[in-house]
Amino acid sequence: MKKNVFIQSTLILILGGFITKILGFVIRIIYTRIIGEAGVSLYSIVMPTYSLLLTIATLSLPVAISKLVSENKNRSLKILSNATIITLFLNILIITFTILFSKTIAYKLLNEPRSYYLIIAMSLTFPFVSISSILKGYFYGKQKMVPHTLSNIVEQVVRIFLIIYILPYLMTKNIIYAVVGLILTNIASELASILTFLFFLPKKFTITKKELKADAGTMKDIFAISLPSVSSRIIGNIGFFFEPIILTNILLLCGYTSSYVIKEYGIYNAYSISILTIPSFFIMAISSSLLPEITKFFQRKNMLMVKRRVKQALVISFILGLFFSTGFYLYRDVILNVIYKTTSGSNYIKILAPFFVLFYLEGPLISALQAMDKSTITMFITLFGIVVKLLVLALLSLCHIGIYSLVISEIVNIFVVVFLNFLALKKVLRTCK
């Protein structure tokens, strides 16, 4: 394998991620203007629930598949087939759970009866997202980034087409029809992504009953990597799940109206956070390229190259993060106006932007630790960060500062998680000399 494969893979993912992000913004501009602020707020309030259930349904299998394929522990087809068996079983369980408890989640936890239909719709997208994720993990492990890039572009183009032609019609019915339709477009777009991946699978793949049969050894290898990895994500998503519940209930107790909380929470997530996470395409690109590279060199005990790759990833992330954060801080009103035709959320971006320079380092730090079999460490760091964030959120919400309690708790979480992951990585690298 060529020495510059890491740089090439990263550049391909950054370029593809940039195109995908542009298309994603086109999608967001279109649907926010069609469904309006009320629809955006309704969509935002159910996203924490969706993220948590989807994380359980996918079980961090892309990370496990990428690592196993890059290590050549088993035949690629056997890894894919066993991962598929696992994810289909999980999806049946999660969809059943969601349908049974969707009313409880909507009426009791979120205090928004209209979200019931949205939660049901979200559960139907899980199998398609899960299969697409498995295929992404395979190509990450092979360090073939072109299929991933093309699949993302195809996925976004399909979604744009559906939103343009279907969403306006659904809005003539009512807002719930429109938001449910927006969610269900994911099924068609993910299906298009899956078909794109299948086109790039090697022709030499020969399917036999032996390879398709569930293999205990392969499943054990998958779970050994995915469970610690998904534990961190589940913990993070549990925190995200409880975030609107804690915020809403405490602010209502303090005298804020339900309409204020839902509206401002929607603005915070749909406008402020979505702008600040624009650079997520390069974070994902760097992190995805970093994992198989470090896995390979760590297995060979080549710590010099491990350190070099980690340093490259962190330096690139910091420079790009500094560039984007400065731009967001200085031109936040212009960016919001161009994209959403509003300046709502500008005040939140002004406070958050300087601290998001550190946030952009989180992905590469976690990927590096996972590649060196330290997923358990990242899990406990994530748990600690979430506990601290929710405690700060609860305490500050009692101080009558509205959504700013959420803004400050987010900053505290960024500091805690990035700092602890950096210390953990530094310790691991020093120990492995």
GIWO-V596767 format. One record per residue. N is the residue number from 0. RES is the residue in one letter. PHI is phi in whole degrees, -180 to 180 (none if undefined). BURIAL is I if it has 9 or more other ideal C-beta (glycine too) atoms within 8 Angstrom, else O. D_LAST is the distance of its C-alpha to the last C-alpha in whole Angstrom. Layout:
n:N res:RES phi:PHI burial:BURIAL d_last:D_LAST
n:N res:RES phi:PHI burial:BURIAL d_last:D_LAST
This chain:
n:0 res:M phi:none burial:O d_last:25
n:1 res:K phi:-67 burial:O d_last:25
n:2 res:K phi:-67 burial:O d_last:22
n:3 res:N phi:-92 burial:O d_last:24
n:4 res:V phi:-63 burial:I d_last:25
n:5 res:F phi:-63 burial:I d_last:23
n:6 res:I phi:-64 burial:O d_last:25
n:7 res:Q phi:-63 burial:I d_last:28
n:8 res:S phi:-62 burial:I d_last:27
n:9 res:T phi:-64 burial:I d_last:27
n:10 res:L phi:-64 burial:O d_last:30
n:11 res:I phi:-62 burial:I d_last:32
n:12 res:L phi:-68 burial:I d_last:31
n:13 res:I phi:-66 burial:I d_last:32
n:14 res:L phi:-63 burial:I d_last:35
n:15 res:G phi:-64 burial:I d_last:36
n:16 res:G phi:-65 burial:I d_last:35
n:17 res:F phi:-64 burial:I d_last:37
n:18 res:I phi:-63 burial:I d_last:40
n:19 res:T phi:-62 burial:I d_last:39
n:20 res:K phi:-65 burial:I d_last:39
n:21 res:I phi:-61 burial:O d_last:42
n:22 res:L phi:-64 burial:I d_last:44
n:23 res:G phi:-62 burial:I d_last:43
n:24 res:F phi:-69 burial:I d_last:44
n:25 res:V phi:-61 burial:I d_last:48
n:26 res:I phi:-60 burial:I d_last:48
n:27 res:R phi:-65 burial:I d_last:47
n:28 res:I phi:-61 burial:I d_last:50
n:29 res:I phi:-65 burial:I d_last:52
n:30 res:Y phi:-73 burial:I d_last:52
n:31 res:T phi:-67 burial:I d_last:52
n:32 res:R phi:-77 burial:O d_last:55
n:33 res:I phi:-81 burial:I d_last:57
n:34 res:I phi:-89 burial:I d_last:56
n:35 res:G phi:74 burial:I d_last:56
n:36 res:E phi:-65 burial:I d_last:54
n:37 res:A phi:-65 burial:O d_last:56
n:38 res:G phi:-68 burial:I d_last:54
n:39 res:V phi:-63 burial:I d_last:51
n:40 res:S phi:-65 burial:I d_last:51
n:41 res:L phi:-64 burial:I d_last:52
n:42 res:Y phi:-64 burial:I d_last:49
n:43 res:S phi:-67 burial:I d_last:46
n:44 res:I phi:-69 burial:I d_last:47
n:45 res:V phi:-97 burial:I d_last:46
n:46 res:M phi:-62 burial:I d_last:43
n:47 res:P phi:-58 burial:I d_last:41
n:48 res:T phi:-64 burial:I d_last:43
n:49 res:Y phi:-60 burial:I d_last:42
n:50 res:S phi:-61 burial:I d_last:38
n:51 res:L phi:-65 burial:I d_last:38
n:52 res:L phi:-67 burial:I d_last:40
n:53 res:L phi:-67 burial:I d_last:38
n:54 res:T phi:-62 burial:I d_last:35
n:55 res:I phi:-67 burial:I d_last:36
n:56 res:A phi:-66 burial:I d_last:38
n:57 res:T phi:-89 burial:I d_last:35
n:58 res:L phi:56 burial:I d_last:32
n:59 res:S phi:54 burial:I d_last:29
n:60 res:L phi:-62 burial:I d_last:30
n:61 res:P phi:-58 burial:I d_last:29
n:62 res:V phi:-64 burial:I d_last:25
n:63 res:A phi:-65 burial:I d_last:26
n:64 res:I phi:-64 burial:I d_last:28
n:65 res:S phi:-58 burial:I d_last:25
n:66 res:K phi:-68 burial:I d_last:22
n:67 res:L phi:-67 burial:I d_last:24
n:68 res:V phi:-65 burial:I d_last:26
n:69 res:S phi:-68 burial:I d_last:23
n:70 res:E phi:-87 burial:I d_last:21
n:71 res:N phi:59 burial:O d_last:25
n:72 res:K phi:-69 burial:O d_last:25
n:73 res:N phi:-138 burial:I d_last:29
n:74 res:R phi:-66 burial:O d_last:32
n:75 res:S phi:-58 burial:I d_last:32
n:76 res:L phi:-65 burial:I d_last:35
n:77 res:K phi:-65 burial:I d_last:35
n:78 res:I phi:-63 burial:I d_last:32
n:79 res:L phi:-63 burial:I d_last:34
n:80 res:S phi:-66 burial:I d_last:37
n:81 res:N phi:-70 burial:I d_last:36
n:82 res:A phi:-65 burial:I d_last:34
n:83 res:T phi:-65 burial:I d_last:38
n:84 res:I phi:-59 burial:I d_last:39
n:85 res:I phi:-61 burial:I d_last:37
n:86 res:T phi:-70 burial:I d_last:38
n:87 res:L phi:-67 burial:I d_last:42
n:88 res:F phi:-63 burial:O d_last:42
n:89 res:L phi:-62 burial:I d_last:40
n:90 res:N phi:-64 burial:I d_last:42
n:91 res:I phi:-61 burial:O d_last:45
n:92 res:L phi:-65 burial:O d_last:44
n:93 res:I phi:-68 burial:I d_last:43
n:94 res:I phi:-64 burial:I d_last:46
n:95 res:T phi:-61 burial:O d_last:49
n:96 res:F phi:-60 burial:I d_last:47
n:97 res:T phi:-62 burial:I d_last:48
n:98 res:I phi:-64 burial:I d_last:51
n:99 res:L phi:-70 burial:O d_last:52
n:100 res:F phi:-112 burial:O d_last:51
n:101 res:S phi:-62 burial:I d_last:51
n:102 res:K phi:-67 burial:O d_last:54
n:103 res:T phi:-63 burial:O d_last:52
n:104 res:I phi:-63 burial:I d_last:50
n:105 res:A phi:-70 burial:I d_last:52
n:106 res:Y phi:-83 burial:I d_last:55
n:107 res:K phi:-94 burial:O d_last:53
n:108 res:L phi:-90 burial:O d_last:49
n:109 res:L phi:-87 burial:I d_last:50
n:110 res:N phi:55 burial:O d_last:53
n:111 res:E phi:-141 burial:I d_last:54
n:112 res:P phi:-55 burial:O d_last:57
n:113 res:R phi:-65 burial:I d_last:56
n:114 res:S phi:-74 burial:I d_last:53
n:115 res:Y phi:-56 burial:I d_last:54
n:116 res:Y phi:-68 burial:I d_last:55
n:117 res:L phi:-67 burial:I d_last:51
n:118 res:I phi:-66 burial:I d_last:49
n:119 res:I phi:-60 burial:I d_last:51
n:120 res:A phi:-62 burial:I d_last:51
n:121 res:M phi:-61 burial:I d_last:47
n:122 res:S phi:-63 burial:I d_last:46
n:123 res:L phi:-71 burial:I d_last:48
n:124 res:T phi:-85 burial:I d_last:45
n:125 res:F phi:-56 burial:I d_last:43
n:126 res:P phi:-60 burial:I d_last:43
n:127 res:F phi:-70 burial:I d_last:43
n:128 res:V phi:-65 burial:I d_last:40
n:129 res:S phi:-65 burial:I d_last:38
n:130 res:I phi:-64 burial:I d_last:39
n:131 res:S phi:-61 burial:I d_last:38
n:132 res:S phi:-65 burial:I d_last:35
n:133 res:I phi:-61 burial:I d_last:34
n:134 res:L phi:-67 burial:I d_last:35
n:135 res:K phi:-63 burial:I d_last:33
n:136 res:G phi:-60 burial:I d_last:30
n:137 res:Y phi:-61 burial:I d_last:31
n:138 res:F phi:-71 burial:I d_last:31
n:139 res:Y phi:-62 burial:I d_last:28
n:140 res:G phi:-62 burial:I d_last:26
n:141 res:K phi:-81 burial:I d_last:28
n:142 res:Q phi:57 burial:I d_last:27
n:143 res:K phi:-109 burial:O d_last:30
n:144 res:M phi:-94 burial:I d_last:31
n:145 res:V phi:-62 burial:O d_last:35
n:146 res:P phi:-57 burial:I d_last:36
n:147 res:H phi:-62 burial:I d_last:35
n:148 res:T phi:-63 burial:I d_last:36
n:149 res:L phi:-66 burial:I d_last:39
n:150 res:S phi:-63 burial:I d_last:40
n:151 res:N phi:-64 burial:I d_last:39
n:152 res:I phi:-65 burial:I d_last:42
n:153 res:V phi:-60 burial:I d_last:44
n:154 res:E phi:-58 burial:I d_last:44
n:155 res:Q phi:-70 burial:I d_last:44
n:156 res:V phi:-63 burial:I d_last:47
n:157 res:V phi:-60 burial:I d_last:49
n:158 res:R phi:-67 burial:I d_last:48
n:159 res:I phi:-58 burial:I d_last:50
n:160 res:F phi:-58 burial:O d_last:53
n:161 res:L phi:-66 burial:I d_last:53
n:162 res:I phi:-65 burial:I d_last:53
n:163 res:I phi:-63 burial:I d_last:56
n:164 res:Y phi:-95 burial:O d_last:58
n:165 res:I phi:-107 burial:I d_last:58
n:166 res:L phi:-60 burial:I d_last:57
n:167 res:P phi:-59 burial:I d_last:60
n:168 res:Y phi:-65 burial:O d_last:62
n:169 res:L phi:-66 burial:I d_last:60
n:170 res:M phi:-66 burial:I d_last:61
n:171 res:T phi:-71 burial:O d_last:65
n:172 res:K phi:-80 burial:O d_last:64
n:173 res:N phi:-169 burial:O d_last:62
n:174 res:I phi:-66 burial:I d_last:59
n:175 res:I phi:-67 burial:I d_last:57
n:176 res:Y phi:-57 burial:I d_last:58
n:177 res:A phi:-66 burial:I d_last:57
n:178 res:V phi:-70 burial:I d_last:53
n:179 res:V phi:-62 burial:I d_last:53
n:180 res:G phi:-62 burial:I d_last:54
n:181 res:L phi:-60 burial:I d_last:51
n:182 res:I phi:-67 burial:I d_last:49
n:183 res:L phi:-71 burial:I d_last:50
n:184 res:T phi:-63 burial:I d_last:50
n:185 res:N phi:-62 burial:I d_last:46
n:186 res:I phi:-64 burial:I d_last:47
n:187 res:A phi:-66 burial:I d_last:49
n:188 res:S phi:-68 burial:I d_last:46
n:189 res:E phi:-70 burial:I d_last:43
n:190 res:L phi:-64 burial:I d_last:46
n:191 res:A phi:-63 burial:I d_last:46
n:192 res:S phi:-65 burial:I d_last:42
n:193 res:I phi:-62 burial:I d_last:42
n:194 res:L phi:-62 burial:O d_last:44
n:195 res:T phi:-65 burial:I d_last:42
n:196 res:F phi:-62 burial:I d_last:39
n:197 res:L phi:-60 burial:O d_last:41
n:198 res:F phi:-63 burial:O d_last:43
n:199 res:F phi:-95 burial:I d_last:39
n:200 res:L phi:-64 burial:O d_last:38
n:201 res:P phi:-57 burial:O d_last:38
n:202 res:K phi:-69 burial:O d_last:42
n:203 res:K phi:-74 burial:O d_last:40
n:204 res:F phi:-63 burial:O d_last:40
n:205 res:T phi:-116 burial:O d_last:42
n:206 res:I phi:-86 burial:O d_last:43
n:207 res:T phi:-122 burial:O d_last:44
n:208 res:K phi:-61 burial:O d_last:44
n:209 res:K phi:-64 burial:O d_last:42
n:210 res:E phi:-74 burial:I d_last:39
n:211 res:L phi:-80 burial:O d_last:41
n:212 res:K phi:-70 burial:O d_last:41
n:213 res:A phi:-60 burial:O d_last:39
n:214 res:D phi:-118 burial:I d_last:36
n:215 res:A phi:-60 burial:O d_last:34
n:216 res:G phi:-64 burial:O d_last:31
n:217 res:T phi:-65 burial:I d_last:31
n:218 res:M phi:-63 burial:I d_last:32
n:219 res:K phi:-64 burial:O d_last:29
n:220 res:D phi:-63 burial:I d_last:26
n:221 res:I phi:-65 burial:I d_last:28
n:222 res:F phi:-66 burial:I d_last:28
n:223 res:A phi:-61 burial:I d_last:25
n:224 res:I phi:-96 burial:I d_last:24
n:225 res:S phi:-71 burial:I d_last:27
n:226 res:L phi:-63 burial:I d_last:28
n:227 res:P phi:-62 burial:I d_last:25
n:228 res:S phi:-67 burial:I d_last:25
n:229 res:V phi:-72 burial:I d_last:28
n:230 res:S phi:-59 burial:I d_last:28
n:231 res:S phi:-63 burial:I d_last:27
n:232 res:R phi:-69 burial:I d_last:29
n:233 res:I phi:-64 burial:I d_last:32
n:234 res:I phi:-60 burial:I d_last:31
n:235 res:G phi:-61 burial:I d_last:32
n:236 res:N phi:-75 burial:I d_last:35
n:237 res:I phi:-65 burial:I d_last:36
n:238 res:G phi:-62 burial:I d_last:36
n:239 res:F phi:-65 burial:I d_last:37
n:240 res:F phi:-65 burial:I d_last:40
n:241 res:F phi:-80 burial:I d_last:41
n:242 res:E phi:-54 burial:I d_last:41
n:243 res:P phi:-68 burial:I d_last:44
n:244 res:I phi:-67 burial:I d_last:46
n:245 res:I phi:-64 burial:I d_last:45
n:246 res:L phi:-59 burial:I d_last:46
n:247 res:T phi:-63 burial:I d_last:49
n:248 res:N phi:-67 burial:O d_last:50
n:249 res:I phi:-72 burial:I d_last:49
n:250 res:L phi:-67 burial:I d_last:51
n:251 res:L phi:-65 burial:I d_last:54
n:252 res:L phi:-64 burial:O d_last:54
n:253 res:C phi:-85 burial:I d_last:54
n:254 res:G phi:107 burial:O d_last:57
n:255 res:Y phi:-74 burial:O d_last:55
n:256 res:T phi:-84 burial:O d_last:57
n:257 res:S phi:-63 burial:O d_last:56
n:258 res:S phi:-65 burial:O d_last:56
n:259 res:Y phi:-64 burial:I d_last:55
n:260 res:V phi:-63 burial:I d_last:51
n:261 res:I phi:-64 burial:I d_last:51
n:262 res:K phi:-64 burial:I d_last:52
n:263 res:E phi:-69 burial:I d_last:50
n:264 res:Y phi:-66 burial:I d_last:47
n:265 res:G phi:-65 burial:I d_last:48
n:266 res:I phi:-63 burial:I d_last:48
n:267 res:Y phi:-58 burial:I d_last:44
n:268 res:N phi:-80 burial:I d_last:43
n:269 res:A phi:-77 burial:I d_last:45
n:270 res:Y phi:-108 burial:I d_last:45
n:271 res:S phi:-65 burial:I d_last:43
n:272 res:I phi:-67 burial:I d_last:39
n:273 res:S phi:-65 burial:I d_last:40
n:274 res:I phi:-69 burial:I d_last:40
n:275 res:L phi:-67 burial:I d_last:37
n:276 res:T phi:-96 burial:O d_last:35
n:277 res:I phi:-53 burial:I d_last:37
n:278 res:P phi:-71 burial:I d_last:33
n:279 res:S phi:-60 burial:I d_last:32
n:280 res:F phi:-65 burial:I d_last:32
n:281 res:F phi:-82 burial:I d_last:30
n:282 res:I phi:-64 burial:I d_last:27
n:283 res:M phi:-64 burial:I d_last:28
n:284 res:A phi:-63 burial:I d_last:28
n:285 res:I phi:-65 burial:I d_last:24
n:286 res:S phi:-64 burial:I d_last:23
n:287 res:S phi:-67 burial:I d_last:25
n:288 res:S phi:-74 burial:I d_last:23
n:289 res:L phi:-70 burial:I d_last:20
n:290 res:L phi:-60 burial:I d_last:20
n:291 res:P phi:-66 burial:I d_last:20
n:292 res:E phi:-65 burial:I d_last:18
n:293 res:I phi:-68 burial:I d_last:15
n:294 res:T phi:-56 burial:I d_last:16
n:295 res:K phi:-62 burial:I d_last:16
n:296 res:F phi:-72 burial:I d_last:13
n:297 res:F phi:-68 burial:I d_last:11
n:298 res:Q phi:-64 burial:O d_last:14
n:299 res:R phi:-85 burial:O d_last:13
n:300 res:K phi:60 burial:O d_last:9
n:301 res:N phi:-94 burial:O d_last:10
n:302 res:M phi:-69 burial:I d_last:7
n:303 res:L phi:-62 burial:O d_last:9
n:304 res:M phi:-72 burial:O d_last:12
n:305 res:V phi:-60 burial:I d_last:11
n:306 res:K phi:-64 burial:I d_last:10
n:307 res:R phi:-64 burial:O d_last:14
n:308 res:R phi:-66 burial:I d_last:16
n:309 res:V phi:-62 burial:I d_last:15
n:310 res:K phi:-63 burial:O d_last:16
n:311 res:Q phi:-59 burial:I d_last:19
n:312 res:A phi:-63 burial:I d_last:20
n:313 res:L phi:-71 burial:I d_last:20
n:314 res:V phi:-65 burial:O d_last:22
n:315 res:I phi:-62 burial:I d_last:24
n:316 res:S phi:-62 burial:I d_last:25
n:317 res:F phi:-67 burial:I d_last:25
n:318 res:I phi:-62 burial:O d_last:28
n:319 res:L phi:-66 burial:I d_last:30
n:320 res:G phi:-63 burial:I d_last:30
n:321 res:L phi:-65 burial:I d_last:31
n:322 res:F phi:-62 burial:O d_last:34
n:323 res:F phi:-67 burial:I d_last:35
n:324 res:S phi:-61 burial:I d_last:35
n:325 res:T phi:-63 burial:I d_last:37
n:326 res:G phi:-62 burial:I d_last:40
n:327 res:F phi:-64 burial:I d_last:40
n:328 res:Y phi:-67 burial:I d_last:41
n:329 res:L phi:-78 burial:O d_last:43
n:330 res:Y phi:-120 burial:O d_last:45
n:331 res:R phi:-59 burial:I d_last:45
n:332 res:D phi:-67 burial:O d_last:49
n:333 res:V phi:-64 burial:O d_last:49
n:334 res:I phi:-63 burial:I d_last:46
n:335 res:L phi:-63 burial:I d_last:48
n:336 res:N phi:-66 burial:I d_last:51
n:337 res:V phi:-66 burial:O d_last:50
n:338 res:I phi:-82 burial:I d_last:49
n:339 res:Y phi:-113 burial:I d_last:51
n:340 res:K phi:57 burial:O d_last:54
n:341 res:T phi:-158 burial:O d_last:53
n:342 res:T phi:-114 burial:O d_last:51
n:343 res:S phi:-61 burial:I d_last:50
n:344 res:G phi:95 burial:I d_last:47
n:345 res:S phi:-61 burial:I d_last:47
n:346 res:N phi:-64 burial:O d_last:46
n:347 res:Y phi:-73 burial:I d_last:43
n:348 res:I phi:-63 burial:I d_last:42
n:349 res:K phi:-56 burial:I d_last:42
n:350 res:I phi:-81 burial:I d_last:40
n:351 res:L phi:-79 burial:I d_last:38
n:352 res:A phi:-51 burial:I d_last:37
n:353 res:P phi:-60 burial:O d_last:35
n:354 res:F phi:-88 burial:I d_last:32
n:355 res:F phi:-75 burial:I d_last:32
n:356 res:V phi:-59 burial:I d_last:30
n:357 res:L phi:-73 burial:I d_last:27
n:358 res:F phi:-57 burial:I d_last:28
n:359 res:Y phi:-69 burial:I d_last:27
n:360 res:L phi:-90 burial:I d_last:23
n:361 res:E phi:-62 burial:I d_last:24
n:362 res:G phi:-59 burial:I d_last:24
n:363 res:P phi:-61 burial:I d_last:21
n:364 res:L phi:-63 burial:I d_last:19
n:365 res:I phi:-68 burial:I d_last:20
n:366 res:S phi:-60 burial:I d_last:20
n:367 res:A phi:-63 burial:I d_last:16
n:368 res:L phi:-67 burial:I d_last:15
n:369 res:Q phi:-65 burial:I d_last:18
n:370 res:A phi:-65 burial:I d_last:16
n:371 res:M phi:-100 burial:I d_last:13
n:372 res:D phi:62 burial:O d_last:16
n:373 res:K phi:-117 burial:I d_last:16
n:374 res:S phi:-62 burial:I d_last:20
n:375 res:T phi:-63 burial:O d_last:21
n:376 res:I phi:-63 burial:I d_last:19
n:377 res:T phi:-64 burial:I d_last:21
n:378 res:M phi:-64 burial:I d_last:24
n:379 res:F phi:-68 burial:O d_last:24
n:380 res:I phi:-66 burial:I d_last:24
n:381 res:T phi:-62 burial:I d_last:26
n:382 res:L phi:-60 burial:I d_last:29
n:383 res:F phi:-63 burial:I d_last:28
n:384 res:G phi:-63 burial:I d_last:29
n:385 res:I phi:-67 burial:I d_last:32
n:386 res:V phi:-60 burial:O d_last:33
n:387 res:V phi:-62 burial:I d_last:33
n:388 res:K phi:-61 burial:I d_last:35
n:389 res:L phi:-68 burial:I d_last:38
n:390 res:L phi:-66 burial:O d_last:38
n:391 res:V phi:-63 burial:I d_last:38
n:392 res:L phi:-60 burial:I d_last:41
n:393 res:A phi:-64 burial:I d_last:43
n:394 res:L phi:-67 burial:O d_last:43
n:395 res:L phi:-71 burial:I d_last:44
n:396 res:S phi:-64 burial:I d_last:46
n:397 res:L phi:-78 burial:O d_last:48
n:398 res:C phi:-92 burial:O d_last:49
n:399 res:H phi:59 burial:O d_last:51
n:400 res:I phi:-114 burial:O d_last:49
n:401 res:G phi:62 burial:I d_last:49
n:402 res:I phi:-71 burial:I d_last:46
n:403 res:Y phi:-64 burial:I d_last:44
n:404 res:S phi:-64 burial:I d_last:43
n:405 res:L phi:-72 burial:I d_last:41
n:406 res:V phi:-61 burial:I d_last:40
n:407 res:I phi:-67 burial:I d_last:39
n:408 res:S phi:-65 burial:I d_last:37
n:409 res:E phi:-65 burial:I d_last:35
n:410 res:I phi:-64 burial:I d_last:34
n:411 res:V phi:-60 burial:I d_last:33
n:412 res:N phi:-62 burial:I d_last:31
n:413 res:I phi:-60 burial:I d_last:29
n:414 res:F phi:-60 burial:I d_last:28
n:415 res:V phi:-64 burial:I d_last:27
n:416 res:V phi:-67 burial:I d_last:25
n:417 res:V phi:-66 burial:I d_last:23
n:418 res:F phi:-63 burial:O d_last:22
n:419 res:L phi:-69 burial:I d_last:21
n:420 res:N phi:-65 burial:I d_last:19
n:421 res:F phi:-64 burial:I d_last:17
n:422 res:L phi:-63 burial:O d_last:16
n:423 res:A phi:-64 burial:I d_last:15
n:424 res:L phi:-64 burial:I d_last:13
n:425 res:K phi:-61 burial:O d_last:11
n:426 res:K phi:-67 burial:O d_last:10
n:427 res:V phi:-63 burial:I d_last:9
n:428 res:L phi:-64 burial:I d_last:7
n:429 res:R phi:-70 burial:O d_last:6
n:430 res:T phi:-69 burial:O d_last:6
n:431 res:C phi:-87 burial:I d_last:4
n:432 res:K phi:-63 burial:O d_last:0
